[in-house]
Amino acid sequence: MIDQALGNFLNTYPEREAMKILFLRESEGVYQFGARRVFIKIEKGNQILVRVGGGFMLIEEFIKQYTDAQVERRGRNDVATRFQRKL
């Protein structure tokens, strides 16, 4: 149920083209978002909530707040990998 709701949300997300980080399923309600493991639940019908700290936030807010940090982190990791290959 969570997989289907998340898939429907992401497929119809208005800023889908700008998303550079994917949600990769680990298990029911547990996903990898970049280097961050997130827990997702559905409440009040179709509201998708992501666990952050001790609480939850709407998925739209989560994507806006955490995407840039994950993209930056991925970029830093790529630089380190390239440097290690040169050595």
Secondary structure, 3 states (H helix, E strand, C coil): CHHHHHHHHHHHCCCHHHCCCCEEEEECCEEEECCEEEEEEEECCCEEEEEECCEEEEHHHHHHHHHHHHHHHHHHHHHHHHHHHHC
